[in-house]
């Protein structure tokens, strides 16, 4: 197992993106190793554990989003290949191939979120309000 290079401690605001990225990666690594946010803040020189919490959670959310986008691109490529394989038959009049192409197109729409219909706002509905005797007297009702 290799020992990571020492990362300089924080002193003031950093403008060095490479250093910030290295520190962020190290913070995520330490968090996955089980260190507390306070321990990570102490080791990397952050002012408090809240900063480390934000850094770690933002990095994990970004990594998850990238992983989802990568998987989505893979699935889109697969759907493209299926559609290309069936397209000529479907255009030649093969009904079954046309159904399969339609299914591929619908799967692509679901994957991209194009099949969602906009939600209609709820219609206004009258509501019954029960007033106490004091409220009725105050309102003059």
C-alpha positions as a Markdown table, in Angstrom:
| # | Residue | x | y | z |
|---|---|---|---|---|
| 1 | Unk | 0.0 | 0.0 | 0.0 |
| 2 | Unk | 1.4 | 3.4 | -1.0 |
| 3 | Unk | 1.6 | 6.3 | 1.4 |
| 4 | Unk | -0.1 | 9.4 | 0.1 |
| 5 | Unk | 2.0 | 12.5 | -0.3 |
| 6 | Unk | 1.6 | 15.2 | 2.4 |
| 7 | Unk | -1.0 | 17.8 | 1.6 |
| 8 | Unk | -0.3 | 21.3 | 2.9 |
| 9 | Unk | -2.5 | 22.5 | 5.7 |
| 10 | Unk | -5.1 | 25.2 | 5.0 |
| 11 | Unk | -4.1 | 28.7 | 6.0 |
| 12 | Unk | -6.6 | 31.2 | 4.6 |
| 13 | Unk | -8.5 | 31.0 | 1.3 |
| 14 | Unk | -7.0 | 28.8 | -1.4 |
| 15 | Unk | -7.1 | 29.8 | -5.1 |
| 16 | Unk | -5.1 | 26.7 | -6.1 |
| 17 | Unk | -7.7 | 24.3 | -7.6 |
| 18 | Unk | -5.3 | 21.4 | -7.8 |
| 19 | Unk | -4.5 | 21.6 | -4.1 |
| 20 | Unk | -8.2 | 21.9 | -3.3 |
| 21 | Unk | -9.0 | 18.9 | -5.4 |
| 22 | Unk | -6.2 | 16.9 | -3.7 |
| 23 | Unk | -7.4 | 17.9 | -0.3 |
| 24 | Unk | -11.0 | 17.0 | -1.2 |
| 25 | Unk | -10.0 | 13.6 | -2.5 |
| 26 | Unk | -8.0 | 13.0 | 0.7 |
| 27 | Unk | -11.0 | 14.1 | 2.8 |
| 28 | Unk | -13.2 | 11.6 | 1.0 |
| 29 | Unk | -10.6 | 8.9 | 1.4 |
| 30 | Unk | -10.3 | 9.5 | 5.1 |
| 31 | Unk | -14.1 | 9.6 | 5.5 |
| 32 | Unk | -14.4 | 6.2 | 3.8 |
| 33 | Unk | -11.6 | 4.9 | 6.1 |
| 34 | Unk | -13.9 | 5.7 | 9.0 |
| 35 | Unk | -12.3 | 8.9 | 10.4 |
| 36 | Unk | -14.7 | 11.4 | 11.9 |
| 37 | Unk | -15.2 | 14.8 | 10.3 |
| 38 | Unk | -13.4 | 16.4 | 13.2 |
| 39 | Unk | -10.4 | 14.1 | 12.8 |
| 40 | Unk | -10.3 | 14.9 | 9.1 |
| 41 | Unk | -10.5 | 18.6 | 9.8 |
| 42 | Unk | -7.6 | 18.3 | 12.3 |
| 43 | Unk | -5.5 | 16.3 | 9.9 |
| 44 | Unk | -6.1 | 18.5 | 6.8 |
| 45 | Unk | -6.2 | 21.8 | 8.7 |
| 46 | Unk | -9.8 | 22.8 | 8.0 |
| 47 | Unk | -11.4 | 25.2 | 10.4 |
| 48 | Unk | -14.2 | 22.9 | 11.5 |
| 49 | Unk | -15.9 | 19.6 | 10.9 |
| 50 | Unk | -18.8 | 21.3 | 9.1 |
| 51 | Unk | -16.6 | 22.3 | 6.3 |
| 52 | Unk | -15.3 | 18.7 | 5.9 |
| 53 | Unk | -18.9 | 17.4 | 6.0 |
| 54 | Unk | -19.8 | 19.7 | 3.1 |
| 55 | Unk | -16.7 | 18.8 | 1.1 |
| 56 | Unk | -17.2 | 15.1 | 1.5 |
| 57 | Unk | -20.9 | 15.1 | 0.7 |
| 58 | Unk | -20.6 | 17.4 | -2.3 |
| 59 | Unk | -17.8 | 15.2 | -3.7 |
| 60 | Unk | -19.8 | 12.0 | -3.2 |
| 61 | Unk | -22.9 | 13.6 | -4.8 |
| 62 | Unk | -20.8 | 14.7 | -7.8 |
| 63 | Unk | -19.3 | 11.2 | -8.1 |
| 64 | Unk | -22.7 | 9.6 | -8.0 |
| 65 | Unk | -24.1 | 12.0 | -10.6 |
| 66 | Unk | -21.1 | 11.2 | -12.9 |
| 67 | Unk | -21.6 | 7.5 | -12.4 |
| 68 | Unk | -25.3 | 7.7 | -13.2 |
| 69 | Unk | -24.6 | 9.8 | -16.3 |
| 70 | Unk | -21.9 | 7.2 | -17.5 |
| 71 | Unk | -24.4 | 4.4 | -17.0 |
| 72 | Unk | -27.1 | 6.4 | -18.8 |
| 73 | Unk | -24.8 | 6.9 | -21.8 |
| 74 | Unk | -24.0 | 3.1 | -21.8 |
| 75 | Unk | -27.7 | 2.3 | -21.9 |
| 76 | Unk | -28.4 | 4.8 | -24.6 |
| 77 | Unk | -25.6 | 3.3 | -26.8 |
| 78 | Unk | -27.2 | -0.2 | -26.3 |
| 79 | Unk | -30.6 | 1.2 | -27.3 |
| 80 | Unk | -29.1 | 2.8 | -30.3 |
| 81 | Unk | -27.5 | -0.5 | -31.4 |
| 82 | Unk | -30.8 | -2.4 | -31.0 |
| 83 | Unk | -32.7 | 0.2 | -33.0 |
| 84 | Unk | -30.1 | 0.2 | -35.7 |
| 85 | Unk | -30.3 | -3.6 | -35.9 |
| 86 | Unk | -34.1 | -3.5 | -36.3 |
| 87 | Unk | -34.6 | -0.4 | -38.3 |
| 88 | Unk | -34.3 | -1.7 | -41.9 |
| 89 | Unk | -36.7 | -4.6 | -41.2 |
| 90 | Unk | -39.2 | -2.1 | -39.5 |
| 91 | Unk | -39.0 | 0.3 | -42.5 |
| 92 | Unk | -39.5 | -2.7 | -44.9 |
| 93 | Unk | -42.9 | -3.4 | -43.3 |
| 94 | Unk | -42.0 | -6.1 | -40.7 |
| 95 | Unk | -44.7 | -5.4 | -38.1 |
| 96 | Unk | -42.9 | -7.2 | -35.3 |
| 97 | Unk | -39.7 | -5.3 | -36.0 |
| 98 | Unk | -41.7 | -2.1 | -36.0 |
| 99 | Unk | -43.1 | -3.0 | -32.5 |
| 100 | Unk | -39.6 | -3.7 | -31.3 |
| 101 | Unk | -38.3 | -0.3 | -32.6 |
| 102 | Unk | -41.2 | 1.4 | -30.9 |
| 103 | Unk | -40.3 | -0.3 | -27.7 |
| 104 | Unk | -36.7 | 0.8 | -28.0 |
| 105 | Unk | -37.8 | 4.4 | -28.6 |
| 106 | Unk | -40.1 | 4.3 | -25.6 |
| 107 | Unk | -37.3 | 2.9 | -23.5 |
| 108 | Unk | -35.0 | 5.7 | -24.6 |
| 109 | Unk | -37.8 | 8.3 | -23.8 |
| 110 | Unk | -38.2 | 6.8 | -20.3 |
| 111 | Unk | -34.4 | 6.8 | -19.7 |
| 112 | Unk | -34.1 | 10.5 | -20.7 |
| 113 | Unk | -37.3 | 11.5 | -18.8 |
| 114 | Unk | -39.1 | 12.6 | -22.0 |
| 115 | Unk | -42.2 | 10.5 | -21.2 |
| 116 | Unk | -43.2 | 12.5 | -18.1 |
| 117 | Unk | -46.3 | 14.5 | -18.5 |
| 118 | Unk | -46.5 | 17.9 | -16.7 |
| 119 | Unk | -48.6 | 17.7 | -13.6 |
| 120 | Unk | -51.7 | 19.8 | -13.6 |
| 121 | Unk | -52.3 | 22.0 | -10.6 |
| 122 | Unk | -54.9 | 20.8 | -8.2 |
| 123 | Unk | -58.3 | 22.3 | -8.7 |
| 124 | Unk | -59.5 | 24.7 | -6.0 |
| 125 | Unk | -61.8 | 23.1 | -3.5 |
| 126 | Unk | -63.9 | 24.9 | -0.9 |
| 127 | Unk | -63.0 | 24.3 | 2.7 |
| 128 | Unk | -65.1 | 24.4 | 5.8 |
| 129 | Unk | -63.8 | 26.6 | 8.6 |
| 130 | Unk | -65.1 | 26.1 | 12.1 |
| 131 | Unk | -65.1 | 29.2 | 14.2 |
| 132 | Unk | -65.4 | 29.3 | 17.9 |
| 133 | Unk | -68.0 | 31.5 | 19.6 |
| 134 | Unk | -65.3 | 34.0 | 20.4 |
| 135 | Unk | -64.1 | 34.1 | 16.8 |
| 136 | Unk | -67.6 | 34.6 | 15.5 |
| 137 | Unk | -68.2 | 37.4 | 18.0 |
| 138 | Unk | -64.9 | 39.1 | 17.1 |
| 139 | Unk | -65.7 | 38.9 | 13.4 |
| 140 | Unk | -69.3 | 40.0 | 13.9 |
| 141 | Unk | -70.8 | 36.8 | 12.4 |
